[in-house]
Amino acid sequence: MHVSITQLLIILVIVIVLFGTKKLRNVGSDLGGAIKSFRAAVKEGEEDKKSTEQDGESLDGEITSKKSEKI
């Protein structure tokens, strides 16, 4: 089941006629913003994971290593 270029163009024309270019532009910008915030959240989660591992704690709450501190 392959989709040819002409079939894609027909689908594109139908979508443009149904929604209009202005609505499609808004949908595109909203989708781009959602992807950007998702990537930022994933990056923040990875940084939190790294900082937690550096502190000697695993994500499930177990302590894997403990740093000795002198006061």
PyMOL Python script that loads the backbone (N, CA, C, O; Angstrom):
from pymol import cmd

cmd.read_pdbstr("""\
ATOM      1  N   MET A   1       0.840  -1.166   0.000  1.00  0.00           N
ATOM      2  CA  MET A   1       0.000   0.000   0.000  1.00  0.00           C
ATOM      3  C   MET A   1       0.895   1.241   0.000  1.00  0.00           C
ATOM      4  O   MET A   1       1.285   1.738   1.057  1.00  0.00           O
ATOM      5  N   HIS A   2       1.202   1.715  -1.157  1.00  0.00           N
ATOM      6  CA  HIS A   2       2.066   2.880  -1.306  1.00  0.00           C
ATOM      7  C   HIS A   2       1.229   4.103  -1.677  1.00  0.00           C
ATOM      8  O   HIS A   2       0.232   3.999  -2.391  1.00  0.00           O
ATOM      9  N   VAL A   3       1.654   5.257  -1.179  1.00  0.00           N
ATOM     10  CA  VAL A   3       0.971   6.509  -1.480  1.00  0.00           C
ATOM     11  C   VAL A   3       1.845   7.272  -2.459  1.00  0.00           C
ATOM     12  O   VAL A   3       3.019   7.531  -2.191  1.00  0.00           O
ATOM     13  N   SER A   4       1.268   7.625  -3.586  1.00  0.00           N
ATOM     14  CA  SER A   4       2.041   8.337  -4.607  1.00  0.00           C
ATOM     15  C   SER A   4       1.998   9.843  -4.346  1.00  0.00           C
ATOM     16  O   SER A   4       1.252  10.327  -3.495  1.00  0.00           O
ATOM     17  N   ILE A   5       2.808  10.555  -5.093  1.00  0.00           N
ATOM     18  CA  ILE A   5       2.882  12.014  -4.963  1.00  0.00           C
ATOM     19  C   ILE A   5       1.548  12.659  -5.331  1.00  0.00           C
ATOM     20  O   ILE A   5       1.113  13.604  -4.672  1.00  0.00           O
ATOM     21  N   THR A   6       0.905  12.160  -6.369  1.00  0.00           N
ATOM     22  CA  THR A   6      -0.382  12.754  -6.780  1.00  0.00           C
ATOM     23  C   THR A   6      -1.443  12.564  -5.699  1.00  0.00           C
ATOM     24  O   THR A   6      -2.260  13.457  -5.473  1.00  0.00           O
ATOM     25  N   GLN A   7      -1.441  11.420  -5.034  1.00  0.00           N
ATOM     26  CA  GLN A   7      -2.396  11.197  -3.953  1.00  0.00           C
ATOM     27  C   GLN A   7      -2.124  12.131  -2.782  1.00  0.00           C
ATOM     28  O   GLN A   7      -3.059  12.643  -2.167  1.00  0.00           O
ATOM     29  N   LEU A   8      -0.860  12.355  -2.470  1.00  0.00           N
ATOM     30  CA  LEU A   8      -0.513  13.295  -1.398  1.00  0.00           C
ATOM     31  C   LEU A   8      -0.948  14.718  -1.748  1.00  0.00           C
ATOM     32  O   LEU A   8      -1.447  15.443  -0.887  1.00  0.00           O
ATOM     33  N   LEU A   9      -0.763  15.113  -2.988  1.00  0.00           N
ATOM     34  CA  LEU A   9      -1.178  16.452  -3.417  1.00  0.00           C
ATOM     35  C   LEU A   9      -2.688  16.616  -3.333  1.00  0.00           C
ATOM     36  O   LEU A   9      -3.175  17.668  -2.918  1.00  0.00           O
ATOM     37  N   ILE A  10      -3.426  15.599  -3.719  1.00  0.00           N
ATOM     38  CA  ILE A  10      -4.886  15.662  -3.630  1.00  0.00           C
ATOM     39  C   ILE A  10      -5.326  15.793  -2.179  1.00  0.00           C
ATOM     40  O   ILE A  10      -6.221  16.579  -1.871  1.00  0.00           O
ATOM     41  N   ILE A  11      -4.706  15.035  -1.294  1.00  0.00           N
ATOM     42  CA  ILE A  11      -5.026  15.114   0.136  1.00  0.00           C
ATOM     43  C   ILE A  11      -4.689  16.499   0.675  1.00  0.00           C
ATOM     44  O   ILE A  11      -5.455  17.065   1.456  1.00  0.00           O
ATOM     45  N   LEU A  12      -3.551  17.045   0.265  1.00  0.00           N
ATOM     46  CA  LEU A  12      -3.146  18.384   0.703  1.00  0.00           C
ATOM     47  C   LEU A  12      -4.144  19.442   0.253  1.00  0.00           C
ATOM     48  O   LEU A  12      -4.503  20.324   1.033  1.00  0.00           O
ATOM     49  N   VAL A  13      -4.591  19.365  -0.986  1.00  0.00           N
ATOM     50  CA  VAL A  13      -5.568  20.331  -1.502  1.00  0.00           C
ATOM     51  C   VAL A  13      -6.880  20.225  -0.732  1.00  0.00           C
ATOM     52  O   VAL A  13      -7.486  21.244  -0.401  1.00  0.00           O
ATOM     53  N   ILE A  14      -7.324  19.011  -0.444  1.00  0.00           N
ATOM     54  CA  ILE A  14      -8.569  18.821   0.306  1.00  0.00           C
ATOM     55  C   ILE A  14      -8.440  19.401   1.709  1.00  0.00           C
ATOM     56  O   ILE A  14      -9.368  20.049   2.193  1.00  0.00           O
ATOM     57  N   VAL A  15      -7.310  19.181   2.365  1.00  0.00           N
ATOM     58  CA  VAL A  15      -7.096  19.713   3.716  1.00  0.00           C
ATOM     59  C   VAL A  15      -7.083  21.234   3.686  1.00  0.00           C
ATOM     60  O   VAL A  15      -7.670  21.871   4.561  1.00  0.00           O
ATOM     61  N   ILE A  16      -6.428  21.822   2.701  1.00  0.00           N
ATOM     62  CA  ILE A  16      -6.377  23.289   2.597  1.00  0.00           C
ATOM     63  C   ILE A  16      -7.770  23.857   2.352  1.00  0.00           C
ATOM     64  O   ILE A  16      -8.128  24.888   2.923  1.00  0.00           O
ATOM     65  N   VAL A  17      -8.551  23.201   1.516  1.00  0.00           N
ATOM     66  CA  VAL A  17      -9.903  23.681   1.244  1.00  0.00           C
ATOM     67  C   VAL A  17     -10.782  23.564   2.494  1.00  0.00           C
ATOM     68  O   VAL A  17     -11.574  24.462   2.779  1.00  0.00           O
ATOM     69  N   LEU A  18     -10.647  22.475   3.229  1.00  0.00           N
ATOM     70  CA  LEU A  18     -11.481  22.282   4.414  1.00  0.00           C
ATOM     71  C   LEU A  18     -11.124  23.229   5.550  1.00  0.00           C
ATOM     72  O   LEU A  18     -12.014  23.807   6.173  1.00  0.00           O
ATOM     73  N   PHE A  19      -9.848  23.395   5.825  1.00  0.00           N
ATOM     74  CA  PHE A  19      -9.429  24.162   7.001  1.00  0.00           C
ATOM     75  C   PHE A  19      -8.966  25.578   6.680  1.00  0.00           C
ATOM     76  O   PHE A  19      -9.085  26.461   7.529  1.00  0.00           O
ATOM     77  N   GLY A  20      -8.453  25.816   5.510  1.00  0.00           N
ATOM     78  CA  GLY A  20      -7.922  27.128   5.174  1.00  0.00           C
ATOM     79  C   GLY A  20      -6.487  27.278   5.631  1.00  0.00           C
ATOM     80  O   GLY A  20      -6.045  26.602   6.560  1.00  0.00           O
ATOM     81  N   THR A  21      -5.769  28.158   4.979  1.00  0.00           N
ATOM     82  CA  THR A  21      -4.348  28.317   5.280  1.00  0.00           C
ATOM     83  C   THR A  21      -4.115  28.955   6.647  1.00  0.00           C
ATOM     84  O   THR A  21      -3.144  28.617   7.324  1.00  0.00           O
ATOM     85  N   LYS A  22      -4.983  29.866   7.060  1.00  0.00           N
ATOM     86  CA  LYS A  22      -4.802  30.531   8.344  1.00  0.00           C
ATOM     87  C   LYS A  22      -4.939  29.534   9.495  1.00  0.00           C
ATOM     88  O   LYS A  22      -4.146  29.559  10.435  1.00  0.00           O
ATOM     89  N   LYS A  23      -5.924  28.675   9.423  1.00  0.00           N
ATOM     90  CA  LYS A  23      -6.128  27.672  10.468  1.00  0.00           C
ATOM     91  C   LYS A  23      -4.967  26.679  10.496  1.00  0.00           C
ATOM     92  O   LYS A  23      -4.516  26.278  11.569  1.00  0.00           O
ATOM     93  N   LEU A  24      -4.485  26.283   9.315  1.00  0.00           N
ATOM     94  CA  LEU A  24      -3.357  25.356   9.256  1.00  0.00           C
ATOM     95  C   LEU A  24      -2.096  25.985   9.835  1.00  0.00           C
ATOM     96  O   LEU A  24      -1.309  25.301  10.490  1.00  0.00           O
ATOM     97  N   ARG A  25      -1.894  27.280   9.603  1.00  0.00           N
ATOM     98  CA  ARG A  25      -0.744  27.980  10.156  1.00  0.00           C
ATOM     99  C   ARG A  25      -0.810  27.994  11.677  1.00  0.00           C
ATOM    100  O   ARG A  25       0.199  27.788  12.351  1.00  0.00           O
ATOM    101  N   ASN A  26      -2.007  28.239  12.214  1.00  0.00           N
ATOM    102  CA  ASN A  26      -2.174  28.235  13.674  1.00  0.00           C
ATOM    103  C   ASN A  26      -1.926  26.848  14.253  1.00  0.00           C
ATOM    104  O   ASN A  26      -1.296  26.711  15.301  1.00  0.00           O
ATOM    105  N   VAL A  27      -2.418  25.828  13.575  1.00  0.00           N
ATOM    106  CA  VAL A  27      -2.206  24.462  14.042  1.00  0.00           C
ATOM    107  C   VAL A  27      -0.714  24.131  14.020  1.00  0.00           C
ATOM    108  O   VAL A  27      -0.201  23.501  14.945  1.00  0.00           O
ATOM    109  N   GLY A  28      -0.024  24.553  12.969  1.00  0.00           N
ATOM    110  CA  GLY A  28       1.412  24.300  12.857  1.00  0.00           C
ATOM    111  C   GLY A  28       2.206  24.981  13.962  1.00  0.00           C
ATOM    112  O   GLY A  28       3.118  24.388  14.539  1.00  0.00           O
ATOM    113  N   SER A  29       1.856  26.224  14.251  1.00  0.00           N
ATOM    114  CA  SER A  29       2.589  26.928  15.310  1.00  0.00           C
ATOM    115  C   SER A  29       2.274  26.336  16.678  1.00  0.00           C
ATOM    116  O   SER A  29       3.158  26.252  17.530  1.00  0.00           O
ATOM    117  N   ASP A  30       1.032  25.927  16.902  1.00  0.00           N
ATOM    118  CA  ASP A  30       0.687  25.282  18.169  1.00  0.00           C
ATOM    119  C   ASP A  30       1.421  23.959  18.328  1.00  0.00           C
ATOM    120  O   ASP A  30       1.905  23.639  19.413  1.00  0.00           O
ATOM    121  N   LEU A  31       1.502  23.200  17.261  1.00  0.00           N
ATOM    122  CA  LEU A  31       2.209  21.924  17.302  1.00  0.00           C
ATOM    123  C   LEU A  31       3.704  22.137  17.556  1.00  0.00           C
ATOM    124  O   LEU A  31       4.316  21.388  18.317  1.00  0.00           O
ATOM    125  N   GLY A  32       4.288  23.150  16.926  1.00  0.00           N
ATOM    126  CA  GLY A  32       5.696  23.469  17.154  1.00  0.00           C
ATOM    127  C   GLY A  32       5.965  23.876  18.594  1.00  0.00           C
ATOM    128  O   GLY A  32       6.977  23.484  19.175  1.00  0.00           O
ATOM    129  N   GLY A  33       5.059  24.663  19.173  1.00  0.00           N
ATOM    130  CA  GLY A  33       5.211  25.056  20.571  1.00  0.00           C
ATOM    131  C   GLY A  33       5.092  23.868  21.516  1.00  0.00           C
ATOM    132  O   GLY A  33       5.806  23.786  22.516  1.00  0.00           O
ATOM    133  N   ALA A  34       4.194  22.956  21.196  1.00  0.00           N
ATOM    134  CA  ALA A  34       4.037  21.764  22.035  1.00  0.00           C
ATOM    135  C   ALA A  34       5.280  20.890  21.980  1.00  0.00           C
ATOM    136  O   ALA A  34       5.707  20.354  23.002  1.00  0.00           O
ATOM    137  N   ILE A  35       5.856  20.743  20.807  1.00  0.00           N
ATOM    138  CA  ILE A  35       7.071  19.942  20.660  1.00  0.00           C
ATOM    139  C   ILE A  35       8.228  20.591  21.411  1.00  0.00           C
ATOM    140  O   ILE A  35       9.023  19.906  22.055  1.00  0.00           O
ATOM    141  N   LYS A  36       8.319  21.916  21.324  1.00  0.00           N
ATOM    142  CA  LYS A  36       9.395  22.631  22.022  1.00  0.00           C
ATOM    143  C   LYS A  36       9.275  22.473  23.534  1.00  0.00           C
ATOM    144  O   LYS A  36      10.281  22.257  24.211  1.00  0.00           O
ATOM    145  N   SER A  37       8.065  22.576  24.071  1.00  0.00           N
ATOM    146  CA  SER A  37       7.896  22.423  25.514  1.00  0.00           C
ATOM    147  C   SER A  37       8.121  20.975  25.944  1.00  0.00           C
ATOM    148  O   SER A  37       8.620  20.731  27.043  1.00  0.00           O
ATOM    149  N   PHE A  38       7.761  20.010  25.093  1.00  0.00           N
ATOM    150  CA  PHE A  38       8.015  18.607  25.399  1.00  0.00           C
ATOM    151  C   PHE A  38       9.510  18.337  25.478  1.00  0.00           C
ATOM    152  O   PHE A  38       9.976  17.662  26.396  1.00  0.00           O
ATOM    153  N   ARG A  39      10.259  18.861  24.518  1.00  0.00           N
ATOM    154  CA  ARG A  39      11.719  18.676  24.537  1.00  0.00           C
ATOM    155  C   ARG A  39      12.343  19.312  25.767  1.00  0.00           C
ATOM    156  O   ARG A  39      13.257  18.745  26.366  1.00  0.00           O
ATOM    157  N   ALA A  40      11.849  20.500  26.150  1.00  0.00           N
ATOM    158  CA  ALA A  40      12.376  21.168  27.340  1.00  0.00           C
ATOM    159  C   ALA A  40      12.094  20.345  28.588  1.00  0.00           C
ATOM    160  O   ALA A  40      12.943  20.249  29.474  1.00  0.00           O
ATOM    161  N   ALA A  41      10.903  19.747  28.664  1.00  0.00           N
ATOM    162  CA  ALA A  41      10.558  18.929  29.822  1.00  0.00           C
ATOM    163  C   ALA A  41      11.412  17.666  29.873  1.00  0.00           C
ATOM    164  O   ALA A  41      11.828  17.246  30.953  1.00  0.00           O
ATOM    165  N   VAL A  42      11.674  17.062  28.730  1.00  0.00           N
ATOM    166  CA  VAL A  42      12.510  15.860  28.693  1.00  0.00           C
ATOM    167  C   VAL A  42      13.929  16.215  29.119  1.00  0.00           C
ATOM    168  O   VAL A  42      14.554  15.478  29.882  1.00  0.00           O
ATOM    169  N   LYS A  43      14.436  17.339  28.629  1.00  0.00           N
ATOM    170  CA  LYS A  43      15.787  17.768  28.994  1.00  0.00           C
ATOM    171  C   LYS A  43      15.871  18.058  30.493  1.00  0.00           C
ATOM    172  O   LYS A  43      16.848  17.692  31.147  1.00  0.00           O
ATOM    173  N   GLU A  44      14.854  18.711  31.030  1.00  0.00           N
ATOM    174  CA  GLU A  44      14.827  19.008  32.462  1.00  0.00           C
ATOM    175  C   GLU A  44      14.783  17.718  33.276  1.00  0.00           C
ATOM    176  O   GLU A  44      15.436  17.618  34.314  1.00  0.00           O
ATOM    177  N   GLY A  45      14.023  16.736  32.815  1.00  0.00           N
ATOM    178  CA  GLY A  45      13.952  15.455  33.509  1.00  0.00           C
ATOM    179  C   GLY A  45      15.283  14.731  33.507  1.00  0.00           C
ATOM    180  O   GLY A  45      15.665  14.115  34.502  1.00  0.00           O
ATOM    181  N   GLU A  46      15.997  14.805  32.375  1.00  0.00           N
ATOM    182  CA  GLU A  46      17.318  14.172  32.295  1.00  0.00           C
ATOM    183  C   GLU A  46      18.306  14.861  33.229  1.00  0.00           C
ATOM    184  O   GLU A  46      19.121  14.194  33.866  1.00  0.00           O
ATOM    185  N   GLU A  47      18.242  16.195  33.317  1.00  0.00           N
ATOM    186  CA  GLU A  47      19.129  16.927  34.215  1.00  0.00           C
ATOM    187  C   GLU A  47      18.827  16.576  35.667  1.00  0.00           C
ATOM    188  O   GLU A  47      19.747  16.419  36.469  1.00  0.00           O
ATOM    189  N   ASP A  48      17.537  16.452  36.014  1.00  0.00           N
ATOM    190  CA  ASP A  48      17.164  16.063  37.370  1.00  0.00           C
ATOM    191  C   ASP A  48      17.677  14.667  37.694  1.00  0.00           C
ATOM    192  O   ASP A  48      18.132  14.405  38.807  1.00  0.00           O
ATOM    193  N   LYS A  49      17.600  13.780  36.719  1.00  0.00           N
ATOM    194  CA  LYS A  49      18.071  12.407  36.917  1.00  0.00           C
ATOM    195  C   LYS A  49      19.576  12.395  37.154  1.00  0.00           C
ATOM    196  O   LYS A  49      20.063  11.685  38.034  1.00  0.00           O
ATOM    197  N   LYS A  50      20.320  13.188  36.362  1.00  0.00           N
ATOM    198  CA  LYS A  50      21.774  13.243  36.529  1.00  0.00           C
ATOM    199  C   LYS A  50      22.149  13.822  37.887  1.00  0.00           C
ATOM    200  O   LYS A  50      23.047  13.308  38.553  1.00  0.00           O
ATOM    201  N   SER A  51      21.468  14.893  38.303  1.00  0.00           N
ATOM    202  CA  SER A  51      21.803  15.506  39.592  1.00  0.00           C
ATOM    203  C   SER A  51      21.450  14.572  40.744  1.00  0.00           C
ATOM    204  O   SER A  51      22.145  14.551  41.760  1.00  0.00           O
ATOM    205  N   THR A  52      20.375  13.801  40.594  1.00  0.00           N
ATOM    206  CA  THR A  52      20.002  12.845  41.629  1.00  0.00           C
ATOM    207  C   THR A  52      21.035  11.734  41.717  1.00  0.00           C
ATOM    208  O   THR A  52      21.399  11.311  42.813  1.00  0.00           O
ATOM    209  N   GLU A  53      21.505  11.263  40.579  1.00  0.00           N
ATOM    210  CA  GLU A  53      22.521  10.210  40.574  1.00  0.00           C
ATOM    211  C   GLU A  53      23.842  10.719  41.131  1.00  0.00           C
ATOM    212  O   GLU A  53      24.567   9.961  41.776  1.00  0.00           O
ATOM    213  N   GLN A  54      24.170  11.977  40.899  1.00  0.00           N
ATOM    214  CA  GLN A  54      25.401  12.541  41.436  1.00  0.00           C
ATOM    215  C   GLN A  54      25.323  12.698  42.945  1.00  0.00           C
ATOM    216  O   GLN A  54      26.343  12.624  43.630  1.00  0.00           O
ATOM    217  N   ASP A  55      24.137  12.911  43.463  1.00  0.00           N
ATOM    218  CA  ASP A  55      23.950  13.031  44.909  1.00  0.00           C
ATOM    219  C   ASP A  55      24.015  11.681  45.597  1.00  0.00           C
ATOM    220  O   ASP A  55      24.063  11.619  46.825  1.00  0.00           O
ATOM    221  N   GLY A  56      24.017  10.602  44.836  1.00  0.00           N
ATOM    222  CA  GLY A  56      24.131   9.280  45.418  1.00  0.00           C
ATOM    223  C   GLY A  56      22.809   8.609  45.667  1.00  0.00           C
ATOM    224  O   GLY A  56      22.746   7.639  46.423  1.00  0.00           O
ATOM    225  N   GLU A  57      21.768   9.087  45.067  1.00  0.00           N
ATOM    226  CA  GLU A  57      20.459   8.484  45.257  1.00  0.00           C
ATOM    227  C   GLU A  57      19.968   7.956  43.917  1.00  0.00           C
ATOM    228  O   GLU A  57      20.213   8.556  42.871  1.00  0.00           O
ATOM    229  N   SER A  58      19.283   6.839  43.962  1.00  0.00           N
ATOM    230  CA  SER A  58      18.659   6.336  42.751  1.00  0.00           C
ATOM    231  C   SER A  58      17.246   6.896  42.667  1.00  0.00           C
ATOM    232  O   SER A  58      16.752   7.493  43.623  1.00  0.00           O
ATOM    233  N   LEU A  59      16.598   6.705  41.526  1.00  0.00           N
ATOM    234  CA  LEU A  59      15.284   7.283  41.329  1.00  0.00           C
ATOM    235  C   LEU A  59      14.199   6.606  42.163  1.00  0.00           C
ATOM    236  O   LEU A  59      13.151   7.202  42.412  1.00  0.00           O
ATOM    237  N   ASP A  60      14.436   5.380  42.594  1.00  0.00           N
ATOM    238  CA  ASP A  60      13.411   4.695  43.379  1.00  0.00           C
ATOM    239  C   ASP A  60      13.546   4.960  44.877  1.00  0.00           C
ATOM    240  O   ASP A  60      12.833   4.348  45.672  1.00  0.00           O
ATOM    241  N   GLY A  61      14.427   5.840  45.269  1.00  0.00           N
ATOM    242  CA  GLY A  61      14.548   6.243  46.656  1.00  0.00           C
ATOM    243  C   GLY A  61      15.631   5.525  47.435  1.00  0.00           C
ATOM    244  O   GLY A  61      15.894   5.890  48.581  1.00  0.00           O
ATOM    245  N   GLU A  62      16.265   4.524  46.863  1.00  0.00           N
ATOM    246  CA  GLU A  62      17.317   3.812  47.554  1.00  0.00           C
ATOM    247  C   GLU A  62      18.622   4.610  47.484  1.00  0.00           C
ATOM    248  O   GLU A  62      18.903   5.274  46.486  1.00  0.00           O
ATOM    249  N   ILE A  63      19.389   4.537  48.526  1.00  0.00           N
ATOM    250  CA  ILE A  63      20.681   5.214  48.535  1.00  0.00           C
ATOM    251  C   ILE A  63      21.720   4.220  48.050  1.00  0.00           C
ATOM    252  O   ILE A  63      21.912   3.163  48.652  1.00  0.00           O
ATOM    253  N   THR A  64      22.401   4.569  46.936  1.00  0.00           N
ATOM    254  CA  THR A  64      23.385   3.652  46.375  1.00  0.00           C
ATOM    255  C   THR A  64      24.776   3.940  46.890  1.00  0.00           C
ATOM    256  O   THR A  64      25.585   3.021  47.019  1.00  0.00           O
ATOM    257  N   SER A  65      25.078   5.192  47.187  1.00  0.00           N
ATOM    258  CA  SER A  65      26.363   5.538  47.769  1.00  0.00           C
ATOM    259  C   SER A  65      26.177   6.784  48.612  1.00  0.00           C
ATOM    260  O   SER A  65      25.310   7.611  48.332  1.00  0.00           O
ATOM    261  N   LYS A  66      26.975   6.912  49.623  1.00  0.00           N
ATOM    262  CA  LYS A  66      26.830   8.070  50.501  1.00  0.00           C
ATOM    263  C   LYS A  66      28.171   8.764  50.621  1.00  0.00           C
ATOM    264  O   LYS A  66      29.193   8.136  50.895  1.00  0.00           O
ATOM    265  N   LYS A  67      28.148  10.077  50.409  1.00  0.00           N
ATOM    266  CA  LYS A  67      29.376  10.860  50.518  1.00  0.00           C
ATOM    267  C   LYS A  67      29.606  11.188  51.995  1.00  0.00           C
ATOM    268  O   LYS A  67      28.669  11.527  52.719  1.00  0.00           O
ATOM    269  N   SER A  68      30.843  11.085  52.425  1.00  0.00           N
ATOM    270  CA  SER A  68      31.155  11.449  53.801  1.00  0.00           C
ATOM    271  C   SER A  68      31.508  12.922  53.831  1.00  0.00           C
ATOM    272  O   SER A  68      32.326  13.407  53.048  1.00  0.00           O
ATOM    273  N   GLU A  69      30.871  13.615  54.751  1.00  0.00           N
ATOM    274  CA  GLU A  69      31.083  15.056  54.871  1.00  0.00           C
ATOM    275  C   GLU A  69      31.649  15.342  56.259  1.00  0.00           C
ATOM    276  O   GLU A  69      31.208  14.776  57.259  1.00  0.00           O
ATOM    277  N   LYS A  70      32.640  16.239  56.292  1.00  0.00           N
ATOM    278  CA  LYS A  70      33.210  16.654  57.568  1.00  0.00           C
ATOM    279  C   LYS A  70      32.651  18.019  57.918  1.00  0.00           C
ATOM    280  O   LYS A  70      32.624  18.930  57.090  1.00  0.00           O
ATOM    281  N   ILE A  71      32.209  18.145  59.157  1.00  0.00           N
ATOM    282  CA  ILE A  71      31.631  19.420  59.579  1.00  0.00           C
ATOM    283  C   ILE A  71      32.577  20.100  60.529  1.00  0.00           C
ATOM    284  O   ILE A  71      32.286  21.196  61.010  1.00  0.00           O
TER     285      ILE A  71
END
""", "prot")
cmd.dss("prot")
cmd.show_as("cartoon", "prot")
cmd.util.cbc("prot")
cmd.orient("prot")
